Amino acid sequence: MEEDSWIWIEKLFKKIPLPYPIVSIIIGAIIFLIYVFFTTKVVSFAWEKFHILGIVIQSSLIAFQLAGIQNILNKMKKTFGNLESDHKNDVRVDKLYDELKHRFSNSYWYYLLVAAVIVPFIVIKVLDVLRGGTTHYIEEPTVSSFLLDFYEVAMFFLMLFLLAIILWIIFNIALMIYKIGKDPYRRTIKINIRHVDKIGGLKPLRDLILKTDTFYFVCIILTILLYSSPFSFFCYESYILILLLIVGVGFFIIGLKTIQKILKDRIKDEINKINERYQRHHQRLMDIDLEQDYKDKDKELNMESNLIETFFKEEERTLQLYRNVRKYNIKYNFKNIFKILFLLGLSILANIISGKIRFN
């Protein structure tokens, strides 16, 4: 039985009998062609190279957002749907997935987040017009100019709406990982502390949040490239877009830190279990040694000594795993912080050159 759609984008793609990347490209092409149509109707809508580049970027960005959202949504469902429990017949992991589905599809926080992203830009647009900002209709009062103004605004807010959906996905991924790091899920999620991926088999979770945030950062930078002020980096649009970027970075860091904490806590639990066994057999060794008339005393002492040595070595190996996790996490976090700073630098550079390709 086919699962219900979690969001309107998924529902749209399911209704069209084509792969969603192809549908996204078609939608982007239609957006571009509508702009081309307006160049034949509105004189002030000039057809020159930077203008064309801006239209191409916007059309491509919307197509990229649509396809990317569906791709990330598919990965999110698969990743959280494949989580396993350490205990048989434990339904709590399934309940966690159902909770994700319900919150993602029905939570009022979704509407608040969308409003938080879009409303500031609505205010900026309105204030810009009230302060004498130019529009195609003001320069050329025709029906075509009015429709072009409406179309440009609609495409701009469609991009912001899709950006808000990506942020909503990031929020849900980070929240789910945070829940997994808390009781009762912390002790029930299946984790192999000696897994080859060095993070207990949680690589799919880490990759999910990394790919989602990278996708989000690219969309933010392209939006800055199109719509921030061409005269100064320090404008309201830039502040809001950079703030949205920082919010995404925050969710990214929360997700990664929680994954690291889950693994370290599980290793600590394993060390405590080994230590308890070590102490128990050490005490038994002492008791046997003190008992004068113990049967097969030498044999028992030898067996307990071997067990104690085994537990000691196992504890040392597990402690080394814990230290290696910390080293690996520091190295991995440094690489990703560098990527984030690089993307922030790109956003600043994009803002500086945006005046050359801005078309609205």
C-alpha positions in Angstrom: 0.0 0.0 0.0 1.4 3.4 -1.0 2.2 5.7 1.9 0.3 9.0 2.2 2.1 12.1 1.0 3.8 14.2 3.7 3.8 17.5 1.9 2.1 19.1 -1.1 5.3 18.8 -3.2 5.3 15.0 -2.8 1.6 14.9 -3.7 2.2 17.0 -6.8 5.0 14.7 -8.0 2.9 11.6 -7.4 0.1 12.9 -9.6 2.4 13.3 -12.6 3.6 10.1 -14.2 7.2 11.2 -14.7 10.3 11.1 -12.5 10.3 14.0 -10.1 13.7 15.4 -11.4 12.1 15.6 -14.9 9.0 17.3 -13.6 11.2 19.8 -11.7 13.1 20.7 -14.8 9.9 21.1 -16.8 8.5 23.5 -14.1 11.8 25.5 -14.2 11.6 25.7 -18.0 8.0 26.9 -17.9 9.0 29.6 -15.4 11.8 30.7 -17.7 9.5 30.7 -20.8 6.9 32.9 -19.0 9.7 35.4 -18.3 10.7 35.2 -22.0 7.0 35.9 -23.0 7.0 39.1 -20.8 10.1 40.4 -22.6 7.9 40.7 -25.7 5.2 42.6 -23.8 7.0 44.9 -21.4 9.5 47.4 -22.8 11.1 48.1 -19.4 11.8 44.4 -19.0 15.1 44.5 -21.0 16.5 41.4 -22.6 20.2 41.5 -22.1 22.9 39.1 -20.9 22.9 39.8 -17.1 19.1 39.9 -17.2 19.0 36.5 -18.9 21.4 35.1 -16.4 19.2 36.2 -13.6 16.2 34.6 -15.1 18.1 31.4 -15.7 19.3 31.3 -12.1 15.9 31.9 -10.7 14.2 29.3 -12.8 16.9 26.8 -12.1 16.8 27.5 -8.4 13.1 26.8 -8.2 13.6 23.5 -10.1 16.6 22.7 -7.9 14.6 23.4 -4.7 11.6 21.2 -5.8 13.7 18.3 -6.8 16.0 18.6 -3.8 13.1 18.8 -1.3 11.6 15.5 -2.7 15.1 13.9 -2.7 15.8 14.9 0.9 12.3 13.9 2.0 12.8 10.4 0.4 16.2 10.1 2.2 14.7 11.2 5.5 11.9 8.7 5.3 14.3 5.9 4.5 16.9 6.8 7.1 14.4 7.1 10.0 12.3 4.2 8.7 15.4 1.9 8.8 16.3 2.6 12.4 16.4 -0.6 14.4 16.0 -1.5 18.0 18.4 -3.5 20.1 15.5 -5.4 21.6 13.1 -7.6 19.7 9.4 -6.6 19.5 10.3 -3.1 20.7 7.7 -0.8 19.0 9.1 2.4 20.3 11.3 3.0 17.2 8.2 2.6 15.0 6.4 5.1 17.2 9.2 7.5 16.7 8.8 7.3 13.0 5.0 7.8 13.3 5.7 10.8 15.5 7.9 12.3 12.8 5.3 11.8 10.1 2.5 13.3 12.3 4.6 16.4 13.3 6.0 16.9 9.8 2.5 16.8 8.1 0.3 18.4 10.8 2.2 20.6 13.2 1.3 24.3 13.5 5.0 25.0 13.9 5.3 24.4 10.2 3.0 27.4 9.5 4.8 29.5 12.1 8.2 28.8 10.5 6.9 29.6 7.0 5.5 32.8 8.3 8.7 33.7 10.1 10.6 33.3 6.8 8.2 35.0 4.5 6.6 37.9 6.5 9.8 39.9 6.9 10.3 40.0 3.2 6.7 41.0 2.6 7.2 43.9 5.0 10.4 44.9 3.1 8.7 44.8 -0.3 5.7 46.9 0.9 8.0 49.5 2.6 10.1 49.6 -0.6 7.1 50.5 -2.7 5.8 53.0 -0.2 9.1 54.8 -0.1 9.0 55.3 -3.9 10.6 52.1 -5.1 10.2 51.4 -8.8 8.1 48.7 -10.4 7.4 47.7 -14.0 3.9 49.0 -13.6 5.0 52.4 -12.3 7.4 52.8 -15.3 5.0 51.4 -17.8 1.3 51.3 -16.6 -0.1 48.5 -18.6 -1.8 45.2 -17.8 1.3 43.3 -18.9 3.5 45.3 -16.6 1.1 44.7 -13.7 1.1 41.0 -14.4 4.9 40.9 -14.7 5.2 42.6 -11.3 2.8 40.1 -9.8 4.7 37.2 -11.4 8.1 38.4 -10.2 6.7 38.8 -6.6 5.0 35.3 -6.8 8.2 33.6 -8.0 10.3 35.4 -5.3 7.9 34.3 -2.5 7.7 30.8 -4.0 11.5 30.5 -3.6 11.2 31.7 0.0 8.4 29.3 0.6 10.5 26.4 -0.7 13.4 27.7 1.4 11.1 27.6 4.5 10.2 24.0 3.7 13.8 23.0 3.5 14.4 24.6 6.9 11.4 22.7 8.2 12.9 19.5 7.1 16.2 20.4 8.8 14.4 21.2 12.0 12.6 17.9 12.0 15.8 15.9 11.3 17.6 17.7 14.1 14.7 17.2 16.5 14.4 13.5 15.6 18.2 13.0 16.3 17.8 15.0 19.5 15.0 12.7 20.6 17.0 9.6 19.7 19.7 11.0 22.0 17.3 11.0 25.0 15.7 8.3 27.0 14.1 5.9 26.2 15.4 5.9 22.7 19.0 6.4 23.6 19.3 2.9 25.1 17.1 1.1 22.5 18.4 2.3 19.1 20.7 -0.3 17.6 24.3 0.9 17.7 27.5 -1.0 17.0 30.3 0.8 18.7 32.8 -1.1 16.6 31.2 -0.3 13.2 33.5 0.5 10.4 32.0 4.0 9.9 33.4 5.0 13.3 30.1 6.4 14.5 28.3 3.2 15.6 26.5 2.6 12.3 24.9 6.1 12.5 26.5 7.3 9.3 23.1 7.5 7.4 21.9 10.0 10.1 25.0 12.1 9.8 25.0 12.1 6.0 21.3 13.0 6.0 21.8 16.2 8.0 25.0 17.1 6.2 23.5 16.7 2.7 20.3 18.5 3.8 22.1 21.5 5.2 24.5 21.7 2.3 21.5 21.8 0.0 19.9 24.5 2.2 23.1 26.6 2.2 23.4 26.5 -1.6 19.8 27.6 -2.0 20.4 30.5 0.5 23.5 31.6 -1.5 21.7 31.6 -4.8 18.8 33.6 -3.3 21.3 36.2 -2.0 22.9 36.2 -5.5 19.5 37.1 -7.0 17.7 39.4 -4.5 20.0 41.1 -2.0 21.0 44.8 -2.4 23.4 45.5 -5.3 24.8 48.5 -3.4 25.7 47.3 0.0 26.0 44.0 1.8 24.5 45.5 4.9 20.9 45.7 3.9 17.7 44.2 5.4 17.5 41.4 2.9 21.0 40.3 3.6 20.5 40.4 7.3 17.5 38.1 7.1 19.1 35.7 4.6 22.3 35.4 6.6 20.1 34.9 9.8 18.3 32.0 8.0 21.7 30.6 7.1 22.9 30.8 10.7 19.7 29.1 11.9 20.4 26.2 9.5 24.0 26.0 10.8 22.6 25.9 14.3 20.4 22.9 13.5 23.3 21.3 11.7 25.6 21.6 14.7 22.8 20.3 17.1 22.3 17.2 14.9 26.0 16.4 14.7 26.7 16.9 18.4 23.7 14.7 19.3 24.9 11.9 17.1 28.4 12.1 18.7 26.8 12.1 22.1 24.7 9.1 21.4 27.7 7.1 20.4 29.9 8.3 23.3 27.1 7.5 25.8 26.7 4.0 24.3 30.5 3.4 24.6 30.4 4.7 28.2 27.6 2.2 28.9 29.7 -0.6 27.4 32.7 0.5 29.6 30.5 0.5 32.7 29.3 -3.0 31.9 32.8 -4.3 31.4 33.9 -2.6 34.6 31.1 -4.2 36.6 32.1 -7.6 35.4 35.7 -6.9 36.1 34.9 -5.8 39.7 32.7 -8.9 40.2 35.3 -11.4 39.1 38.0 -9.5 40.9 36.1 -9.8 44.2 35.5 -13.5 43.5 39.2 -13.9 43.0 39.9 -12.3 46.3 37.3 -14.4 48.0 38.7 -17.7 46.6 42.2 -16.7 47.6 41.2 -16.0 51.2 39.2 -19.3 51.6 41.5 -22.0 52.9 39.6 -25.1 52.0 38.3 -24.1 48.6 38.1 -27.1 46.2 40.2 -26.8 43.1 41.5 -23.5 44.4 44.4 -23.2 41.9 42.2 -24.0 38.9 39.5 -21.5 40.0 42.2 -18.8 40.7 43.7 -19.3 37.3 40.3 -19.1 35.6 39.3 -16.0 37.4 42.7 -14.4 36.7 42.2 -15.1 33.0 38.8 -13.6 33.0 40.0 -10.5 34.8 42.8 -10.0 32.3 40.3 -10.4 29.4 38.0 -7.8 30.9 40.9 -5.5 31.5 42.0 -5.7 27.9 38.5 -5.3 26.6 38.0 -2.2 28.8 41.3 -0.7 27.4 40.1 -1.4 23.8 36.8 0.2 24.5 38.4 3.2 26.1 40.6 3.5 23.0 37.4 3.5 20.9 36.1 6.4 23.0 39.2 8.4 22.5 39.2 7.6 18.7 35.6 8.8 18.4 36.6 12.1 20.0 39.6 12.5 17.6 37.4 11.6 14.6 34.7 13.9 15.6 37.1 16.8 16.1 38.6 16.2 12.6 35.1 15.8 11.0 33.7 18.9 12.7 36.7 21.0 11.7 36.2 20.0 8.0 32.5 20.9 8.1 33.0 24.2 10.0 35.5 25.1 7.2 32.8 24.3 4.6 30.3 26.4 6.5 32.7 29.3 6.7 33.5 28.9 3.0 29.7 29.0 2.2 29.3 32.1 4.3 32.2 33.7 2.4 30.5 32.8 -0.8 27.3 34.4 0.3 29.1 37.7 1.1 30.9 37.6 -2.3 27.6 36.8 -4.0 26.0 39.8 -2.4 28.8 42.1 -3.6 28.4 41.0 -7.3 24.6 40.7 -7.1 24.1 44.2 -8.5 25.4 43.0 -11.8 22.8 40.4 -12.4 19.8 41.6 -10.4 16.7 41.9 -12.6 13.8 42.6 -10.4 
